[in-house]
Amino acid sequence: MSGGRASGSSSTLPSRLTIRHAVRDHLLSLGSFNCLIHIKAAILFGVQLIRVMRNLIILALCGSLLYSPARAEVLHVRPDNGPLTAEYLWQDEVIRDPVSVKTAILIAKTANGSRPIEIRLLRQKGADETFFSVDLSSYRSALRWSGTPDNKLTFRGQVDRTGQFPRASTIVLGQPLRQTVCKVGSVDFCHPLSNRPAAGNGERH
């Protein structure tokens, strides 16, 4: 009898171990499955987040391109009566194909505020001062500019700062630049049309 009981108990022990192993393996498999689900969900979330961020970046770039002001057209200008063989500089850079003052004024008149333009007055290499003369004293020759805050006409000269005091390297002869470029008599052609006085026949210049 004692031998039968021992054999019965010994035969039950492996079956219990088998069940425990089976339960453990099942739990492990469930844990692995749940882990894979979480990993897959995290990957899908990461992909969606990348797509959203990409779309936001594209929208931001489009907005910056849409609302950013246009870059000014730069005209490097030499004096009308300056020697053609001379070298002209903007800061320390040699400008190979500068335009004359008359050409720059003609380009600005043609644009008439439709785009921003920056006129840079060049200095002649080896000269302490470079002089510019502008003749816009008649109605026909006057520069007209109907710009906006984004479409400005800008004149830039150069200053020598190597000495004790700053000294102009580019000098416009005659009246102040705005008066020389914009005004004919009492009419200021650089102001919007609404600010100009009416002509004698009721028309506006």
Secondary structure, 3 states (H helix, E strand, C coil): CHHHHHHHHHHHHHHHHHHHHHHHHHHHHHHHHHHHHHHHHHHHHHHHHHHHHHHHHHHHHHHHHHHCCCCCEEEEEECCCCCCCCCEEECCEEECCCEEHHHHHHHHHHHCCCCCEEEEECEECCCCCEEECCCCCCCCCCCCCCCCCCCCEEEECCEECCCCCCEECEEECCCCHHHHHHEECCEECCCCHHHCCECCCCCEC
